[in-house]
Amino acid sequence: MFAKSSYEGTRENNYALLIQQAEALIHDEPNRIANLANAAALLGQFLSDVNWVGFYLLDETSDKKELVLGPFQGLPACVRIPLGKGVCGTSAERRETVLVPDVHAFPGHIACDAASQSEIVIPILVGNELVGVLDIDSPIKNRFDDIDQMYLEQFVQKLAAAM
């Protein structure tokens, strides 16, 4: 049985607890979609001031490489994003985290939720292979910082290790 957790320590301690919870959720579960769904739910209840959290997965079945919508929490979202387009496609193409304090200042931003003001996208790499990205949006400008980036990258590394 699960209950919503209360995170009352420092941000660093809370993120460390979040990562431990993620490890417990994905331990011995081989199904990628199940793990990503639980990870999105866990992040959705952990993070304050976010309006969308989820995953876009690399789809190589079409003629062009693009990201396709995966498990998420939030309003319905864009289904396909070409590599190199928007924040998600840019992160995927560069294979690096993209932290955007103001999405309206990001060239080519793809607006799926009109309320989004800031965004962080972390690529999911298994070895050297891109699997997808973790995308988190906030209705507040400058919501994400270096602490968020560091711990969310660790969170994604734990997910990638289970894939």
Disulfide bonds with the S-S distance in Angstrom:
Cys78-Cys112 1.83
